[in-house]
Amino acid sequence: MSPNLTHSSRKTKIRMKTAVFSLLVLFLILLAACGQGNSTSTTPKNSVLNIVPSPKGDFTNGFTPFSGSANYGSQGMIYETLLFFNRMNGDVKPWLAQSYAFSSDAKTLTFHLRTDVKWSDGQAFTADDVVFTLNLLKQYSAADLNSIWQYIQQVQNPDSSTVVVTLKKPYTPVLWYLAGQTYIVSKHEYANVGDPTKFADVNPIGTGPFMLKSFSPQLIDLKKNPTYWQPGKPAVNEIRYPSFNSNTSAELLLQRGDVDWTGLFTPNIQQTYVSKDPAHNHYWFPSRNIVMLYLNTAKAPFNQLAVRQAISSAIDRDKIYKIAESNYEPVSSPTGLVLPTNQSNLDSAYANASFSLDTSKSAQLLSSAGFTKGSDGIYADKSGKKLSFSINVVTGWTDWVTADQIISTNLKAIGIDARVNSISFNSYFSALQMGTFDMAISWTNPGPTPFYLYNSLLNSTNSAAIGKQANSNWERWMDPNTDKMLAQYATTTDSSLQQQALNGLQQIMVEQLPSIPLVYGATWYEYSSRNFTGWPNANNAYASPAPFDFPDAAVVALNLTPAA
């Protein structure tokens, strides 16, 4: 599974009855025939891009980009960012802003906007819209998914194509959060909607390459924006996101050629997909994030280091890698770095650091922490409360369900009753945000450098008390020393001081286990070149290739052309 939530991320696999699959096949066949009607009106197959980023069940109408679970198409396809950051190599590309610059003291950030951009309703895009969007996030903090206003003093637009952001203090990472992950909305649409996180936005007005054509709980249908600001683009006329409840149904349709692009966990992909049409069926699973076991440190006993260490030592990560993840996702580094991608940032003290399965150590840690094992083999604290918990996972995300089953068996063996709790995506994500969980397997959110994963995972400003919404620090790690290291990295341009901070963060991950790394998260990406060409691959990594990474998915769509 891979980030972005925005994030997001996303995979699944459950058995579906033959009748259900047949209905899904019929559904996509009917979609492919849509618009044909008679001999004078046809929709060529290679003008419609069918995408399944990950099965999440039926859609709910609403396209506000200010939701942690925004509908497919909202972020990137419809609403755009000021800049595009290629997370595969760190390159920064102008987008709605044609240039940017920090002041010499790094406290002022100035953007010069494109002057040829229009909203999809024909109105001009100006600096007013950017300033309005940023101030909207200040007014409604729940919409500020990256907490950018903790760093911003004020935002001004001296003219219609210039935006000046004044920071409270130097904080260079704000560029990624503000310009690469904040989606700009129009002032004339959003001025009177109140809290944007509660605004459905069923008729979105964006600057992006696509517009909403129609919506149903089973299908999000986007059409080409005829006045898009990039000349000659997009070459794709229409994008369809059919809803699915499982990997299985989407995977079989992918094999049949009825889906062009997916982000699925697919076991034995060479045999089940590529071999069906080697000339056109392809995949690429680059590692870019870390799959974590999140422990709710705001609750006992997960606030005890010994308990976190005992759980970590009991987990058979190699089995998760080989069985749950079908050898696609190797065991991760204890440091929280994605290796070898971030090898240059690895502290030499952890050059040989690795996880080891040690159940004896787990038992010793729990006993030393005052837990005693009952006649049922389960440890309990001094008050008699048993170590009995749930591990949350999304129903049908089979690789993670299998991983949780492995962890459950591992923990039962050392005296912890951990039950797999498979729930809907919405319930799962809400529990992470609100802190109403014990343990959960989930993704992390990487960025152009290792700092961004650490910041998302560990910064106390990205967390909240139980019952309040946490943006990304779901384990609710609140530690002044961690925040100090993050601040040190962010408030200097001195690479040696930044590396010193990264070394400190690696030490915290290894010694304090605020969250438990499991395996490297693959960027799930399967695609067919039968209908479209121009896909990213290992030799041309112009964007993150997963259809659930935003705004990267829109960049990919803009690079596609119908196959001859």
MARGUZA-431949 format. One line per field, with one value per residue (C-alpha): residue in three letters; x, y, z. Coordinates in pm, 1 decimal. Example, Ala and Ser with C-alpha at 12.3 -4.5 7.8 and 13.67 -1.06 7.14 Angstrom:
seba	(ALA:SER)
xx	(1230.0:1367.0)
yy	(-450.0:-106.0)
zz	(780.0:714.0)
//
This chain:
seba	(MET:SER:PRO:ASN:LEU:THR:HIS:SER:SER:ARG:LYS:THR:LYS:ILE:ARG:MET:LYS:THR:ALA:VAL:PHE:SER:LEU:LEU:VAL:LEU:PHE:LEU:ILE:LEU:LEU:ALA:ALA:CYS:GLY:GLN:GLY:ASN:SER:THR:SER:THR:THR:PRO:LYS:ASN:SER:VAL:LEU:ASN:ILE:VAL:PRO:SER:PRO:LYS:GLY:ASP:PHE:THR:ASN:GLY:PHE:THR:PRO:PHE:SER:GLY:SER:ALA:ASN:TYR:GLY:SER:GLN:GLY:MET:ILE:TYR:GLU:THR:LEU:LEU:PHE:PHE:ASN:ARG:MET:ASN:GLY:ASP:VAL:LYS:PRO:TRP:LEU:ALA:GLN:SER:TYR:ALA:PHE:SER:SER:ASP:ALA:LYS:THR:LEU:THR:PHE:HIS:LEU:ARG:THR:ASP:VAL:LYS:TRP:SER:ASP:GLY:GLN:ALA:PHE:THR:ALA:ASP:ASP:VAL:VAL:PHE:THR:LEU:ASN:LEU:LEU:LYS:GLN:TYR:SER:ALA:ALA:ASP:LEU:ASN:SER:ILE:TRP:GLN:TYR:ILE:GLN:GLN:VAL:GLN:ASN:PRO:ASP:SER:SER:THR:VAL:VAL:VAL:THR:LEU:LYS:LYS:PRO:TYR:THR:PRO:VAL:LEU:TRP:TYR:LEU:ALA:GLY:GLN:THR:TYR:ILE:VAL:SER:LYS:HIS:GLU:TYR:ALA:ASN:VAL:GLY:ASP:PRO:THR:LYS:PHE:ALA:ASP:VAL:ASN:PRO:ILE:GLY:THR:GLY:PRO:PHE:MET:LEU:LYS:SER:PHE:SER:PRO:GLN:LEU:ILE:ASP:LEU:LYS:LYS:ASN:PRO:THR:TYR:TRP:GLN:PRO:GLY:LYS:PRO:ALA:VAL:ASN:GLU:ILE:ARG:TYR:PRO:SER:PHE:ASN:SER:ASN:THR:SER:ALA:GLU:LEU:LEU:LEU:GLN:ARG:GLY:ASP:VAL:ASP:TRP:THR:GLY:LEU:PHE:THR:PRO:ASN:ILE:GLN:GLN:THR:TYR:VAL:SER:LYS:ASP:PRO:ALA:HIS:ASN:HIS:TYR:TRP:PHE:PRO:SER:ARG:ASN:ILE:VAL:MET:LEU:TYR:LEU:ASN:THR:ALA:LYS:ALA:PRO:PHE:ASN:GLN:LEU:ALA:VAL:ARG:GLN:ALA:ILE:SER:SER:ALA:ILE:ASP:ARG:ASP:LYS:ILE:TYR:LYS:ILE:ALA:GLU:SER:ASN:TYR:GLU:PRO:VAL:SER:SER:PRO:THR:GLY:LEU:VAL:LEU:PRO:THR:ASN:GLN:SER:ASN:LEU:ASP:SER:ALA:TYR:ALA:ASN:ALA:SER:PHE:SER:LEU:ASP:THR:SER:LYS:SER:ALA:GLN:LEU:LEU:SER:SER:ALA:GLY:PHE:THR:LYS:GLY:SER:ASP:GLY:ILE:TYR:ALA:ASP:LYS:SER:GLY:LYS:LYS:LEU:SER:PHE:SER:ILE:ASN:VAL:VAL:THR:GLY:TRP:THR:ASP:TRP:VAL:THR:ALA:ASP:GLN:ILE:ILE:SER:THR:ASN:LEU:LYS:ALA:ILE:GLY:ILE:ASP:ALA:ARG:VAL:ASN:SER:ILE:SER:PHE:ASN:SER:TYR:PHE:SER:ALA:LEU:GLN:MET:GLY:THR:PHE:ASP:MET:ALA:ILE:SER:TRP:THR:ASN:PRO:GLY:PRO:THR:PRO:PHE:TYR:LEU:TYR:ASN:SER:LEU:LEU:ASN:SER:THR:ASN:SER:ALA:ALA:ILE:GLY:LYS:GLN:ALA:ASN:SER:ASN:TRP:GLU:ARG:TRP:MET:ASP:PRO:ASN:THR:ASP:LYS:MET:LEU:ALA:GLN:TYR:ALA:THR:THR:THR:ASP:SER:SER:LEU:GLN:GLN:GLN:ALA:LEU:ASN:GLY:LEU:GLN:GLN:ILE:MET:VAL:GLU:GLN:LEU:PRO:SER:ILE:PRO:LEU:VAL:TYR:GLY:ALA:THR:TRP:TYR:GLU:TYR:SER:SER:ARG:ASN:PHE:THR:GLY:TRP:PRO:ASN:ALA:ASN:ASN:ALA:TYR:ALA:SER:PRO:ALA:PRO:PHE:ASP:PHE:PRO:ASP:ALA:ALA:VAL:VAL:ALA:LEU:ASN:LEU:THR:PRO:ALA:ALA)
xx	(0.0:118.6:55.6:-108.7:-372.2:-386.1:-299.4:-383.2:-349.0:-507.6:-539.6:-763.1:-846.8:-1149.5:-1334.9:-1635.0:-1913.3:-1922.9:-2252.4:-2113.3:-1809.7:-2030.5:-2231.2:-1911.6:-1789.8:-2123.8:-2104.6:-1770.1:-1876.7:-2176.7:-1948.1:-1723.7:-2026.6:-2152.2:-2194.8:-2208.2:-2583.8:-2579.8:-2336.1:-2289.4:-2180.1:-1894.1:-1656.8:-1327.3:-1193.4:-862.8:-1028.7:-1156.4:-911.6:-1049.8:-878.1:-909.9:-672.5:-784.0:-1116.5:-1295.2:-1660.9:-1930.3:-1844.3:-2005.9:-2081.4:-1846.2:-1524.5:-1384.6:-1004.7:-988.9:-1082.1:-833.1:-1041.3:-1123.2:-1293.4:-1077.7:-1025.5:-1066.2:-697.5:-495.5:-747.4:-989.4:-806.1:-437.7:-134.4:105.9:401.5:454.1:706.4:823.2:844.7:1049.9:1352.0:1275.3:1248.5:1023.7:822.3:622.6:247.3:-9.3:290.4:547.4:821.1:894.7:1171.8:1264.4:1407.2:1768.1:1655.4:1411.3:1121.0:939.3:822.5:706.4:512.8:461.3:150.9:65.9:-157.3:-320.1:-515.1:-894.4:-1134.1:-1347.5:-1643.0:-1440.1:-1345.8:-982.3:-753.1:-571.0:-371.1:-700.2:-789.1:-458.3:-475.2:-839.6:-756.5:-471.1:-675.8:-960.7:-725.9:-639.4:-1005.2:-1098.3:-806.6:-964.2:-907.3:-538.5:-437.8:-64.9:-82.0:82.5:-57.1:163.6:445.0:269.9:239.8:38.8:-41.6:-69.0:-121.4:41.6:-96.7:-313.5:-28.9:189.1:147.1:376.0:381.3:546.3:660.3:679.4:1034.7:1243.7:1081.9:1189.0:980.2:669.4:728.9:626.2:322.5:200.6:284.8:292.3:13.4:-236.5:-505.8:-623.4:-998.3:-1180.6:-1290.2:-1616.4:-1717.7:-1595.9:-1645.5:-1985.3:-1967.6:-1838.2:-1626.0:-1484.0:-1447.7:-1827.2:-1898.0:-1987.3:-1877.7:-2093.6:-2029.4:-1655.9:-1498.7:-1126.7:-828.1:-731.4:-727.9:-1059.5:-1410.4:-1685.2:-1909.7:-2133.5:-2140.3:-2301.4:-2200.7:-2071.2:-1892.2:-1701.8:-1687.2:-1459.7:-1441.5:-1167.6:-1148.4:-1158.2:-994.5:-712.6:-406.5:-150.8:-171.6:-288.7:-352.1:-500.1:-504.6:-730.2:-1092.6:-1254.1:-1159.1:-1378.8:-1335.5:-1568.3:-1620.2:-1509.4:-1521.0:-1226.0:-900.5:-1030.0:-1298.8:-1077.2:-782.0:-981.6:-1112.0:-754.5:-652.3:-939.2:-820.7:-1124.5:-918.2:-614.2:-451.1:-470.4:-295.6:-359.8:-176.1:-163.4:7.3:201.5:155.9:389.2:167.8:-173.6:-134.5:181.1:177.1:-176.5:-44.3:331.9:340.4:92.9:54.9:312.4:380.8:632.3:636.5:901.5:942.8:878.1:718.2:708.5:417.4:377.9:206.6:59.2:18.4:-202.7:51.9:-216.3:-354.8:-206.4:-17.8:117.5:257.4:514.0:831.2:873.0:535.7:619.1:956.8:801.2:549.4:817.9:1049.0:769.7:675.5:792.5:853.2:1015.7:690.5:499.0:742.7:731.6:373.8:152.6:332.5:429.1:797.7:715.6:788.0:1116.4:1158.7:1218.3:1501.6:1441.4:1545.6:1235.5:1445.5:1349.4:1664.4:1851.0:1671.5:1778.1:2111.7:2304.4:2104.5:2162.7:2347.2:2662.0:2568.5:2279.4:2459.1:2394.6:2073.9:1800.3:1502.8:1530.7:1258.4:1319.3:1024.1:1238.8:1324.8:955.0:868.4:1153.2:1043.9:684.0:782.0:1026.9:751.2:532.9:301.8:222.5:94.2:-239.1:-350.7:-485.9:-138.1:-223.8:-34.1:-215.4:-107.7:-104.0:-475.0:-559.9:-633.4:-529.1:-315.9:-604.2:-640.0:-769.9:-557.9:-753.9:-737.5:-965.4:-1189.0:-1058.0:-707.7:-579.2:-207.1:-257.3:-524.7:-274.4:-3.3:-234.6:-311.9:60.3:107.4:-191.2:-42.0:300.3:160.1:-58.8:258.2:414.6:99.1:-79.9:-433.6:-442.4:-748.3:-771.6:-1050.8:-1151.9:-1369.9:-1479.9:-1230.8:-1427.5:-1444.4:-1076.0:-960.3:-1187.1:-1049.4:-692.7:-776.8:-981.1:-761.4:-1035.4:-814.7:-564.5:-338.2:-364.2:-156.3:-123.1:89.1:328.4:351.1:686.7:805.3:1107.8:1345.9:1328.1:1222.8:869.3:798.0:935.4:745.8:416.5:467.6:615.9:545.2:314.3:141.3:15.9:-143.6:-428.1:-585.6:-813.5:-1144.7:-981.8:-869.9:-502.7:-380.7:-109.2:60.6:-198.1:5.5:-15.8:354.6:408.2:774.0:954.5:1290.3:1138.9:981.9:1318.5:1492.2:1223.2:1250.0:1628.0:1600.8:1330.2:1477.2:1818.2:1958.1:2284.0:2296.8:2520.8:2272.7:1989.3:2173.6:2241.1:1865.7:1794.9:2043.8:1856.8:1525.5:1672.7:1782.9:1430.9:1281.6:1528.6:1537.3:1188.8:973.0:705.2:560.4:670.1:814.0:722.1:810.1:881.2:555.4:542.7:395.5:135.3:109.6:-22.7:-99.5:-186.6:-32.6:-295.7:-508.8:-264.5:110.0:339.5:328.1:599.2:843.1:1179.4:1357.0:1123.8:1004.0:848.1:589.2:486.1:308.4:36.1:-315.3:-378.3:-91.6:-200.6:-142.4:92.4:-196.0:-298.8:57.7:52.2:-284.4:-142.3:147.4:-72.3:-166.8:-403.6:-224.0:-203.4)
yy	(0.0:352.8:688.0:981.3:937.9:1188.1:1020.6:755.6:420.1:139.5:-223.9:-519.8:-874.6:-1084.5:-1355.1:-1241.8:-1465.0:-1544.4:-1365.2:-1046.5:-1057.7:-1113.1:-805.6:-601.9:-724.0:-633.6:-291.9:-205.2:-344.4:-114.5:174.6:101.9:107.9:433.3:700.0:459.0:465.1:450.1:433.0:809.0:850.6:642.7:660.8:491.2:272.9:456.7:790.1:670.6:594.2:343.6:365.0:168.6:335.9:92.2:-65.5:130.1:45.7:285.2:653.2:941.3:1251.3:1537.9:1675.7:1917.2:1877.6:1956.5:1608.4:1344.8:1097.1:1316.5:1148.1:1025.7:1302.1:1590.1:1642.0:1701.0:1614.6:1895.1:2108.6:2186.5:2293.9:2582.6:2351.8:1985.8:1786.5:1461.7:1235.5:984.6:1214.8:1540.0:1758.9:2065.3:2181.1:2504.1:2451.8:2719.9:2921.5:2976.6:3062.4:3095.2:3232.8:3249.9:3572.1:3567.9:3515.9:3239.2:3416.1:3528.7:3308.4:3475.1:3306.3:3448.3:3292.0:3199.8:3458.0:3226.4:3003.2:3000.0:2819.2:2559.1:2801.5:3051.5:3298.0:3403.0:3242.9:3512.9:3569.9:3647.1:3278.3:3166.6:3413.2:3320.7:2947.2:2990.8:3216.3:2964.5:2708.0:2956.0:3018.1:2648.8:2456.9:2117.5:2193.8:2267.0:1904.0:1984.9:2238.1:2508.3:2792.1:2703.0:2845.9:3128.0:3483.5:3632.1:3602.0:3896.6:3957.8:4284.6:4229.5:3982.3:3743.9:3764.4:3595.7:3677.0:3441.9:3575.2:3307.5:3336.7:3206.2:3030.7:2699.9:2579.0:2255.3:2473.6:2488.5:2124.6:2149.4:2485.8:2462.7:2088.2:1956.1:2242.7:2249.2:2592.2:2659.6:2954.7:3241.3:3278.2:2917.9:2878.4:3227.7:3151.1:2781.3:2807.2:2517.9:2364.6:2021.9:2012.0:2141.5:1858.5:2044.9:1836.2:2072.3:2142.7:2434.7:2373.0:2471.5:2110.8:1909.4:1741.2:1836.6:1633.6:1478.5:1269.8:1100.5:790.7:576.2:321.4:555.9:884.4:1008.6:1298.8:1473.4:1674.0:2043.8:2206.6:2529.4:2373.0:2596.8:2341.5:2359.8:2040.1:1861.3:1639.6:1386.2:1167.1:1266.1:1097.9:927.7:674.4:552.2:254.3:154.1:-186.4:-361.3:-591.5:-639.9:-962.1:-809.2:-519.7:-751.5:-984.5:-692.6:-564.6:-901.9:-881.3:-540.4:-355.5:-145.0:54.6:154.3:20.0:38.4:-314.1:-568.5:-854.8:-1182.6:-1366.3:-1073.4:-1208.8:-1513.8:-1363.4:-1040.9:-984.2:-1325.4:-1266.4:-999.3:-942.7:-674.3:-449.6:-560.2:-405.8:-328.6:-140.4:-152.3:95.6:121.9:468.4:455.1:229.9:17.0:75.9:-92.8:207.6:170.8:427.9:578.9:799.5:483.0:236.4:13.3:143.7:447.2:208.7:161.0:-196.7:-295.7:-140.6:-315.0:-648.0:-625.8:-531.9:-816.2:-1070.5:-983.7:-1215.1:-947.9:-1192.0:-1387.9:-1065.7:-987.8:-1333.5:-1445.5:-1142.0:-924.5:-1199.1:-1097.0:-745.9:-553.0:-627.9:-586.5:-220.2:-49.6:21.3:382.6:483.0:554.1:400.9:219.3:222.5:538.3:734.4:555.9:883.6:997.9:682.1:743.1:529.3:410.9:221.4:96.0:-264.0:-212.9:-466.9:-624.8:-966.2:-1204.1:-1264.9:-1394.6:-1454.9:-1084.8:-1001.2:-1215.1:-1064.8:-709.6:-772.4:-944.6:-667.4:-410.7:-577.6:-787.2:-1141.6:-1428.0:-1582.7:-1943.4:-1867.4:-1767.5:-1396.8:-1128.6:-886.8:-572.1:-530.7:-442.7:-763.1:-597.2:-832.2:-736.5:-781.6:-555.2:-515.9:-460.3:-252.0:-315.3:-244.9:-531.8:-689.4:-538.1:-892.3:-838.6:-627.5:-861.7:-1146.3:-933.4:-864.0:-1234.1:-1307.2:-1037.0:-1167.7:-1519.0:-1380.4:-1181.0:-1465.5:-1674.9:-1431.5:-1376.9:-1083.2:-1135.8:-930.2:-981.1:-874.8:-618.9:-587.1:-280.9:-46.6:207.5:502.1:346.4:254.3:601.0:775.7:560.8:655.7:1025.5:1033.1:795.8:538.7:235.9:14.9:-94.6:-50.4:-132.4:161.9:368.0:659.6:982.9:1040.5:1353.1:1486.7:1406.0:1176.1:1476.7:1465.3:1108.5:1182.0:1508.2:1351.3:1055.7:1221.4:1594.9:1669.9:1938.4:1660.4:1480.8:1546.9:1422.6:1120.2:1236.8:1516.4:1480.7:1400.5:1466.7:1201.4:1139.8:873.7:698.8:1032.2:1063.8:1382.4:1435.8:1771.5:1626.4:1487.9:1825.1:1989.2:1765.7:1834.2:2207.9:2196.3:2041.0:2277.6:2607.7:2581.5:2542.2:2400.3:2040.5:1928.9:2055.2:1891.2:1558.3:1596.1:1632.4:1327.1:1128.5:1228.9:1122.8:786.2:737.9:814.3:561.5:289.1:347.1:481.5:298.8:567.7:353.1:7.1:-26.4:-348.9:-353.6:-107.4:0.6:-66.5:186.2:-45.2:24.0:-194.4:-56.8:-157.2:13.3:-131.7:184.8:451.5:511.5:744.9:567.0:629.3:346.2:282.9:450.1:749.0:820.5:1159.5:1116.3:869.0:605.6:497.7:613.4:687.1:939.6:1299.8:1525.9:1280.6:1086.9:1398.5:1444.0:1086.4:1142.6:1452.7:1249.4:978.0:966.2:725.1:425.0:408.4)
zz	(0.0:-72.0:46.8:-24.9:100.1:20.5:36.7:29.2:-34.3:-109.7:-204.9:-149.8:-228.5:-133.3:-316.4:-515.2:-631.8:-1000.4:-1040.0:-889.8:-1115.2:-1419.4:-1330.4:-1298.7:-1637.0:-1789.4:-1620.2:-1778.5:-2114.8:-2101.0:-2005.4:-2301.9:-2527.1:-2378.1:-2638.6:-2931.2:-2962.4:-3341.5:-3629.7:-3643.6:-3279.8:-3145.9:-2849.3:-2944.1:-2664.3:-2663.2:-2588.0:-2248.1:-1968.0:-1713.9:-1374.8:-1050.3:-800.7:-530.6:-445.2:-171.7:-229.9:-345.1:-381.6:-192.9:-397.9:-320.2:-468.3:-212.6:-217.9:154.0:271.7:378.3:177.2:-123.1:-417.2:-701.9:-955.0:-712.2:-638.8:-953.1:-1223.7:-1124.6:-867.6:-909.1:-707.0:-758.4:-826.8:-909.3:-705.6:-860.8:-558.7:-755.4:-793.7:-606.9:-919.0:-891.8:-1192.5:-1238.8:-1252.2:-1166.9:-1051.4:-1323.5:-1072.4:-700.1:-480.3:-113.3:26.4:145.3:506.2:398.0:570.7:256.4:-29.5:-351.1:-631.8:-979.0:-1130.8:-1486.5:-1651.1:-1908.0:-1669.9:-1645.7:-1421.5:-1593.8:-1589.6:-1792.5:-1517.8:-1485.6:-1230.0:-1028.9:-714.8:-539.8:-563.7:-413.9:-125.5:-66.2:-57.6:188.4:415.7:399.1:553.3:825.2:904.3:902.0:1048.8:973.9:604.5:666.7:616.5:625.1:909.8:696.7:906.2:1199.9:983.5:794.3:927.9:642.5:271.5:31.7:-339.9:-448.5:-798.5:-987.5:-1066.0:-753.3:-415.4:-122.9:175.3:491.4:735.1:1112.3:1090.9:826.7:733.3:389.0:385.2:364.9:-10.7:-53.9:172.3:44.6:-325.7:-385.7:-163.6:-129.8:-396.7:-508.6:-527.3:-678.7:-461.8:-653.7:-581.5:-223.0:-76.4:75.0:155.8:514.1:635.4:313.6:475.2:511.0:160.2:-77.7:-392.1:-625.5:-918.2:-888.1:-1076.4:-1119.8:-1330.2:-1398.8:-1721.1:-1642.7:-1535.3:-1371.2:-1636.7:-1411.1:-1075.0:-932.2:-634.8:-887.6:-1129.4:-1128.7:-1487.7:-1585.5:-1920.7:-2087.5:-1996.6:-2344.1:-2222.2:-2019.8:-2003.0:-2130.4:-2512.3:-2679.6:-2350.8:-2234.4:-2517.7:-2305.2:-2366.5:-2069.4:-1741.3:-1566.4:-1209.2:-1153.9:-791.5:-665.5:-330.3:-389.4:-572.6:-722.6:-942.3:-1053.5:-1115.4:-1340.2:-1542.8:-1573.6:-1716.7:-1967.7:-2086.5:-1951.7:-1710.1:-1822.6:-1494.2:-1140.4:-806.1:-681.5:-472.9:-723.6:-624.8:-896.4:-1130.6:-1395.3:-1439.8:-1368.9:-1565.8:-1769.8:-1938.0:-2066.7:-2306.0:-2263.4:-2532.4:-2348.5:-1985.2:-1754.0:-1388.1:-1175.8:-794.0:-671.2:-292.8:-156.5:188.3:493.8:605.7:979.2:1266.8:1445.5:1823.3:1992.5:2232.7:2387.0:2547.6:2794.8:2759.8:2428.2:2608.1:2761.7:2561.2:2688.1:2541.7:2204.2:2204.3:2301.6:2018.1:1767.5:1870.7:1832.1:1472.9:1195.7:931.8:692.9:677.7:610.6:325.7:168.6:234.8:291.9:36.8:-211.8:-202.1:-329.9:-8.0:174.5:549.3:628.5:810.3:1181.4:1112.7:918.2:608.8:276.4:164.3:-65.9:-187.8:121.9:171.6:170.5:474.7:679.9:1007.2:1004.3:1353.0:1195.4:884.6:988.5:1184.9:1119.3:1290.9:1451.9:1565.8:1936.8:2135.8:2445.2:2448.9:2419.8:2721.5:2922.6:2838.9:2943.3:3266.7:3356.0:3293.2:3557.8:3341.1:3451.5:3240.0:3336.8:3312.7:2964.2:2849.5:2817.0:3007.3:3237.4:3418.7:3796.8:3800.9:3616.1:3281.6:3004.1:2707.4:2464.8:2162.0:1807.6:1496.3:1243.9:870.3:575.6:473.3:154.3:159.8:155.5:183.7:494.3:629.3:592.5:755.2:1048.3:1081.0:1096.4:1361.1:1556.5:1561.3:1657.1:1947.8:2072.0:2092.6:2340.4:2546.3:2380.5:2253.5:1931.6:1712.4:1348.2:1306.6:938.5:882.3:603.0:469.9:609.4:956.8:942.1:835.6:1085.2:1368.3:1272.7:1259.3:1580.5:1780.8:1841.4:1776.9:1958.1:1674.5:1297.6:994.1:757.6:524.0:572.2:373.8:201.2:25.1:-161.8:129.0:437.3:646.3:510.6:617.2:964.1:989.3:887.7:1117.9:1426.7:1446.0:1738.8:1531.7:1304.4:1595.9:1839.4:2158.1:2132.5:1992.3:1792.6:1430.9:1370.8:1017.6:999.2:1335.7:1410.5:1680.7:1867.7:1941.3:2142.2:2219.2:2255.4:2149.3:1828.9:1752.1:1819.4:1563.7:1304.7:1366.5:1334.8:989.5:872.3:986.6:823.5:475.2:615.2:490.8:777.1:1035.9:844.5:842.2:1214.5:1265.5:1048.7:1256.2:1571.3:1417.9:1319.2:1679.4:1803.5:1561.2:1660.9:2036.3:2113.9:1854.6:1829.5:1550.7:1440.6:1087.6:909.3:537.4:258.1:98.4:-273.6:-512.9:-666.6:-1038.4:-1318.6:-1662.6:-2016.3:-2318.0:-2553.0:-2551.3:-2429.2:-2439.7:-2246.2:-1909.8:-1647.8:-1584.5:-1420.1:-1711.7:-1727.9:-1375.3:-1446.4:-1168.2:-902.2:-1112.8:-870.2:-961.8:-592.9:-564.5:-614.1:-799.0:-974.4:-1130.3:-1323.8:-1450.3:-1577.0:-1748.8:-1917.9:-2058.2:-2209.3:-2574.8:-2751.0:-2895.5:-3273.3)
//
